[in-house]
Amino acid sequence: DVVATLLDGGLAFVDLLHAAAARGAALLPLNVRLTARELAFQLAESAAKLLVCEAGRLAHLAREAAALVDARARPERIELVANARAALEDRIAPSAPAYGERGPVDSRQTHALVYTSGTTGTPKGALLSQRALFWSAIGSGMRLGLAPADRWLVCMPLYHVGGFSILLRCTLFGSSAILHERFDAERVDRALDEDGVTLVSLVPTMLARVLDARGARRAPRGLRCVLLGGGPAPRELVDRARSRGFPVATSYGLTEASSQVATQHPTLARSRGCGGLRPLVGTEIAIVDGSREPLHGRAGEIIVRGPTLMSGYQKRPAETARALQDGWLYTGDVGAIDATGALEVFERRRDLIISGGENVYPAEVERVLAEHPAVAEAAVAARADDEFGQRAIAWVVAKRGERLDALELRRFCAERLAAYKIPVEFRNAETLPRNELGKLLREKLA
């Protein structure tokens, strides 16, 4: 069974993460920033039996999403519990074996079902087994030197694999996790000084805001690692942080590999944006060309092999077969391996926009814009942004006789997409650049 959660970060999520596994269920952590329509898609495809939230705005959103699923004539209604403690004590814990009495665990059992977006923009649920998450935690902990004395500040969303995987690492290595329900730069700044933080995970946008909040003050002495992931890290940002004593270790990872794939060693991090990335223990990385032939010293597609890979995509056999071949995960990302064996990531998936650590797939936004009655066609690409790394902008072609208004398009998108996916600019265009086969030439937009 699948247990879905629509929760901000906090102890309730931690309890459910472990309780669902003890019960033998898979946890589906839903992104609280999605719209009811987006959530309903994930609830329907995952066949979630139980949806757990807390009273308040998220309960309203959960009810709306569940109603949309029911409207699609799903055979079973989703049981909605707007109290995480009640869900744990009344619905999950009573049927779970007591600690130490469960017996052998099938490591292939799905521990978490985490939705990501493929290069087509269609959300896909990555099935992450207990084995995959276990080895991800072991590999990360060994690379970072995690120990019981460590205190890891968790201010990233727990519904992302990069957030809840920290909880699993701390469980295995006996470290402490300091939970913030949501990111607040001022609160993070205080925690660094007052809570004995030794490690913190951030995306580039978060790091920039923490540096701004901190002003001229240097990093506290006890902070030994800032794990920086969630997209390409600007070299200027990394240099700025390190000049103030922040021990930044950049990382490359993806949901389909249970978070981290390759990470700089915190004591040997070089002053290059994403250079010096080393695969975690048990993980292999290779670079291949379009014919899937190995490339040495040249840029190509990054492929990954090891025990941290997903089992596949939920109810997506064809897309699973394309992504997983002969034990390798074909990421679609572009990079190269230098003579020392270090990975350098040049660009994330060709069409992917990473805005403030969140993935925005142009095809998804384009499909929504195409639903507007005045839009003939639309295209979306990235614009560089100092604060968020990238922001989405849209080119729209009006139907004959129609006029397009940016405010109306933004309102239309806001009803159908999470806020971080909405283009920050809408540009009117007479035509869109396409090749002889009609394929959109997105690079010409950029």
C-alpha positions in Angstrom: 0.0 0.0 0.0 1.0 3.6 -0.5 0.7 6.2 2.3 0.7 9.8 0.9 1.7 12.7 3.1 1.0 16.4 2.5 3.1 17.9 5.4 5.5 20.6 6.1 8.8 19.5 7.6 8.6 18.3 11.2 8.5 15.4 13.6 5.2 14.1 12.1 6.9 13.5 8.8 9.8 11.7 10.5 7.4 9.4 12.4 5.5 8.5 9.2 8.7 7.9 7.2 9.8 5.2 9.7 6.3 3.9 10.6 5.2 3.3 7.0 8.4 1.2 6.4 7.7 -0.8 9.6 4.1 -1.3 8.4 5.4 -2.5 5.0 3.9 0.4 3.1 5.6 2.9 0.7 5.6 6.6 1.6 4.6 9.1 -1.1 5.8 12.5 0.1 3.7 15.1 -1.8 5.1 18.5 -2.6 3.1 21.1 -0.6 3.7 23.7 -3.3 1.8 21.8 -6.0 -1.8 22.6 -7.0 -4.7 20.3 -6.2 -4.7 19.3 -9.9 -1.0 18.3 -9.8 -1.5 16.4 -6.5 -4.5 14.6 -7.8 -2.5 13.2 -10.7 0.1 11.7 -8.3 -2.5 10.4 -6.0 -4.4 8.7 -8.8 -1.4 7.1 -10.5 0.2 5.9 -7.2 -3.1 4.4 -6.0 -2.5 5.8 -2.5 -4.8 4.3 0.1 -4.2 6.9 2.8 -3.5 10.7 2.6 -2.1 12.3 5.8 -2.0 16.0 6.4 -2.6 18.4 9.3 -5.5 20.8 9.9 -5.3 24.1 8.1 -4.4 25.2 4.6 -2.8 21.8 3.7 -6.0 20.0 4.8 -8.0 22.2 2.5 -5.6 21.5 -0.4 -5.7 17.7 0.4 -9.5 17.6 0.4 -9.5 19.4 -3.0 -6.9 17.1 -4.5 -8.7 13.9 -3.1 -12.0 15.2 -4.6 -10.4 15.6 -8.0 -9.1 12.0 -7.8 -12.5 10.7 -6.9 -14.0 12.6 -9.8 -11.8 10.6 -12.1 -13.9 7.5 -11.1 -11.1 5.8 -9.2 -12.5 2.5 -7.8 -11.5 3.3 -4.2 -11.8 6.6 -2.4 -8.7 7.9 -0.6 -8.9 7.9 3.1 -8.0 11.4 4.3 -6.8 11.9 7.8 -6.1 15.6 8.8 -4.1 14.6 11.9 -0.7 13.0 11.5 -0.6 11.7 15.1 -4.0 10.1 14.7 -3.0 8.5 11.4 0.1 7.1 13.0 -1.6 5.7 16.2 -4.9 4.6 14.7 -4.2 3.5 11.2 -0.5 2.6 10.8 1.1 1.6 14.2 -1.6 -0.9 15.3 -1.0 -3.1 12.3 2.8 -2.8 12.4 5.0 -5.4 14.2 6.7 -4.3 17.3 10.3 -3.2 17.1 12.6 -6.2 16.9 9.7 -8.6 16.1 9.4 -8.1 12.4 11.8 -10.6 11.1 13.7 -10.4 7.8 13.0 -7.4 5.6 12.9 -7.7 1.8 15.4 -5.0 0.8 13.7 -4.7 -2.6 10.5 -3.5 -0.9 9.7 0.1 -1.9 10.4 2.5 0.9 9.4 5.7 -0.9 7.6 6.7 -4.1 9.0 10.1 -5.1 7.6 12.0 -8.1 10.0 13.7 -10.4 9.6 14.9 -13.9 11.0 13.3 -17.0 12.5 15.1 -19.9 9.0 15.1 -21.5 7.7 17.0 -18.6 5.4 14.2 -17.5 5.6 13.6 -13.7 7.0 10.1 -13.0 7.1 8.3 -9.7 10.5 6.9 -8.9 10.3 3.7 -6.8 13.1 3.8 -4.2 13.7 0.5 -2.4 14.9 0.1 1.1 18.1 -1.2 -0.4 18.6 1.8 -2.6 18.0 4.3 0.2 20.2 2.3 2.7 23.2 2.3 0.3 22.6 6.0 -0.5 22.8 6.8 3.2 25.9 4.7 3.7 27.7 6.2 0.7 26.8 9.8 1.7 27.7 9.2 5.3 31.1 7.7 4.4 31.9 10.5 2.0 31.0 13.2 4.6 32.5 11.4 7.6 29.1 11.4 9.4 29.4 10.5 13.1 27.2 10.4 16.2 28.5 13.7 17.4 27.3 15.4 14.2 24.3 17.7 14.2 22.7 18.1 10.7 20.5 21.1 10.1 17.6 20.0 7.9 15.9 23.1 6.4 15.3 21.6 3.0 11.7 20.3 2.2 11.3 16.8 3.5 9.1 15.9 0.5 12.2 16.1 -1.7 14.6 13.1 -1.6 17.4 15.5 -0.8 15.5 16.4 2.4 14.2 13.1 3.8 17.4 11.2 2.9 19.2 13.2 5.5 16.9 11.7 8.1 17.9 8.2 7.0 21.6 9.0 7.1 21.3 10.4 10.7 19.3 7.2 11.7 22.0 4.9 10.4 25.0 6.9 11.7 23.4 7.9 15.0 23.7 11.6 14.3 21.2 14.3 15.3 18.9 16.0 12.8 17.8 19.6 13.6 14.5 20.1 11.9 13.1 23.4 10.5 9.6 23.1 9.1 10.5 25.4 6.2 13.5 27.4 5.1 14.0 30.8 6.6 17.4 32.4 6.1 17.4 34.4 9.3 16.5 31.3 11.3 19.2 29.2 9.6 21.7 32.0 10.4 20.8 31.9 14.1 20.9 28.1 14.2 24.4 28.0 12.7 25.6 30.0 15.7 23.3 28.7 18.5 22.5 25.0 17.8 25.9 23.4 17.3 25.3 22.7 13.7 28.1 20.7 12.0 26.5 20.0 8.6 23.7 21.7 6.6 22.2 20.9 3.2 21.3 23.8 0.9 20.6 24.6 -2.7 22.4 27.6 -4.3 19.4 30.0 -3.7 19.3 29.1 0.0 23.1 29.5 0.4 22.9 32.9 -1.2 20.2 34.0 1.1 22.0 32.7 4.2 25.1 34.6 3.2 23.1 37.8 2.7 21.4 37.3 6.2 24.8 36.7 7.8 26.4 39.8 6.4 30.2 40.0 7.0 30.3 37.4 9.8 32.3 34.3 9.0 31.0 30.7 9.3 31.0 29.3 12.8 34.0 27.1 13.6 31.9 24.0 14.3 30.4 24.0 10.8 32.4 21.4 8.9 30.3 20.9 5.7 27.8 22.7 3.6 26.4 20.1 1.2 25.4 22.1 -1.9 23.1 20.4 -4.4 19.8 20.9 -6.3 21.4 22.2 -9.4 24.5 23.8 -10.9 26.3 26.0 -8.3 27.6 29.3 -9.7 31.3 29.5 -9.1 31.0 33.1 -7.8 28.6 31.9 -5.1 30.9 29.0 -4.0 33.9 31.3 -3.9 32.0 33.9 -1.9 30.9 31.3 0.6 34.4 29.7 0.9 36.0 33.1 1.4 33.8 33.5 4.5 34.9 30.1 5.9 31.9 28.1 4.7 33.2 24.6 3.8 31.1 24.0 0.7 31.0 20.5 -0.8 29.2 20.6 -4.1 27.2 17.5 -5.1 25.5 16.0 -8.1 22.5 13.7 -7.7 19.0 12.9 -8.8 15.8 11.4 -7.5 16.3 8.2 -9.6 19.5 7.5 -7.7 18.1 8.2 -4.2 19.8 11.6 -4.0 23.6 11.9 -4.1 25.6 10.3 -6.9 28.9 12.2 -6.7 30.1 14.7 -4.1 33.2 16.7 -3.3 35.1 15.6 -0.1 34.4 18.4 2.4 38.1 18.6 3.3 39.4 18.5 -0.2 36.8 20.7 -2.0 38.4 22.6 -4.8 37.4 26.2 -5.6 35.6 25.3 -8.8 31.9 25.5 -9.1 31.0 21.8 -9.5 34.4 20.3 -10.2 36.1 17.5 -8.2 32.9 15.4 -7.8 33.7 11.9 -6.8 31.2 9.0 -7.0 30.0 7.7 -3.6 31.2 4.3 -2.5 29.5 1.6 -4.6 28.5 4.0 -7.4 30.0 4.0 -10.8 29.8 6.8 -13.4 30.5 6.8 -17.1 30.2 9.1 -20.0 28.7 7.9 -23.3 27.9 9.5 -26.7 24.6 9.3 -28.6 25.4 5.8 -29.7 26.1 4.8 -26.1 29.7 4.3 -26.8 32.1 5.3 -23.9 33.8 8.7 -24.1 37.0 9.5 -22.4 37.9 13.1 -21.5 35.1 14.5 -23.6 31.6 15.6 -22.8 28.6 13.3 -23.2 25.7 11.8 -21.3 26.2 10.9 -17.7 25.2 7.3 -16.8 25.2 5.8 -13.3 25.4 2.3 -12.0 25.2 1.0 -8.4 22.9 -0.1 -5.5 21.2 3.3 -5.1 19.3 3.2 -8.4 15.5 3.2 -8.4 13.6 0.0 -9.2 11.7 1.9 -11.9 8.9 4.3 -12.5 5.5 3.7 -11.1 3.3 2.2 -13.9 5.7 3.4 -16.6 7.3 0.3 -18.1 8.4 1.9 -21.3 10.0 4.9 -19.6 11.6 2.6 -17.1 13.1 0.6 -19.9 14.5 3.7 -21.5 16.1 5.0 -18.3 17.4 1.7 -16.9 19.5 -0.4 -19.4 21.9 -3.2 -18.6 22.1 -2.0 -15.0 22.9 1.6 -15.9 20.7 4.7 -15.3 20.8 7.0 -18.4 20.4 10.4 -16.8 20.2 12.7 -19.8 22.6 15.1 -18.1 25.8 16.2 -19.8 29.2 16.0 -18.2 32.8 14.7 -18.5 35.3 12.8 -16.4 38.8 14.3 -16.2 42.1 12.4 -16.0 41.8 12.2 -12.2 38.4 10.5 -12.4 36.5 13.5 -11.1 33.1 14.3 -12.7 32.2 17.8 -14.0 28.6 18.5 -14.7 28.1 20.9 -17.6 24.4 21.0 -17.9 21.4 19.2 -16.4 18.8 17.6 -18.6 18.6 19.4 -21.8 15.2 21.0 -21.3 15.3 21.2 -17.5 15.1 24.5 -15.7 16.3 24.4 -12.1 14.9 27.4 -10.3 15.8 27.8 -6.6 16.5 24.1 -6.4 13.1 23.1 -7.9 12.8 21.3 -11.2 10.7 23.1 -13.9 10.2 21.1 -17.1 9.2 23.4 -20.0 7.0 20.8 -21.7 4.7 20.7 -18.6 4.3 24.5 -18.6 3.8 24.5 -22.4 1.0 22.0 -22.1 -0.8 24.2 -19.6 -0.4 27.4 -21.7 -1.7 25.5 -24.7 -5.0 24.9 -22.8 -5.6 28.7 -22.7 -8.3 29.5 -25.3 -6.4 32.4 -26.8 -3.0 30.5 -27.2 -2.1 28.8 -30.4 1.2 27.5 -29.2 3.8 28.2 -26.5 7.4 27.5 -25.7 9.3 27.9 -22.5 13.0 28.2 -21.8 15.4 29.4 -19.0 16.7 32.8 -18.3 19.7 33.2 -16.0 18.8 34.7 -12.6 21.2 35.9 -9.9 19.0 34.8 -7.0 17.3 31.6 -8.3 19.9 30.4 -10.8 17.3 30.2 -13.6 13.8 31.4 -14.1 11.3 30.2 -16.7 10.1 32.6 -19.5 7.5 31.8 -22.1 7.0 32.7 -25.7 3.4 32.6 -26.8 1.7 32.7 -30.2 -1.9 34.0 -30.2 -4.7 32.4 -32.1 -5.9 34.5 -35.0 -8.0 37.4 -33.8 -7.0 36.9 -30.2 -4.9 39.1 -27.9 -2.7 37.8 -25.1 -2.4 39.5 -21.8 0.5 38.6 -19.5 -1.5 39.0 -16.3 -4.3 36.8 -17.6 -1.7 34.1 -18.6 -0.1 34.3 -15.2 -3.5 33.9 -13.5 -4.3 31.0 -15.8 -1.0 29.2 -14.9 -1.4 29.9 -11.2 -4.6 27.9 -11.1 -2.8 24.9 -12.7 0.8 25.0 -11.7 2.9 25.4 -8.6 4.2 29.0 -8.2 7.8 28.1 -9.0 6.8 26.8 -12.4 5.0 29.9 -13.5 7.0 31.9 -16.1 8.2 35.2 -14.8 7.9 36.8 -18.3 5.5 36.2 -21.2 6.7 37.3 -24.7 4.4 37.6 -27.7 5.7 35.9 -30.8 4.4 35.5 -34.3 6.0 32.1 -34.8 8.3 29.7 -32.9 11.6 28.4 -34.2 11.2 24.8 -35.5 13.3 22.5 -37.7 12.2 20.8 -40.9 10.4 18.1 -38.9 8.5 20.6 -36.8 10.5 20.0 -33.6 10.9 23.1 -31.4 14.4 24.5 -31.4 14.4 25.5 -27.8 18.1 26.6 -27.8 17.2 29.3 -30.3 14.7 30.7 -27.8 17.3 30.9 -25.1 
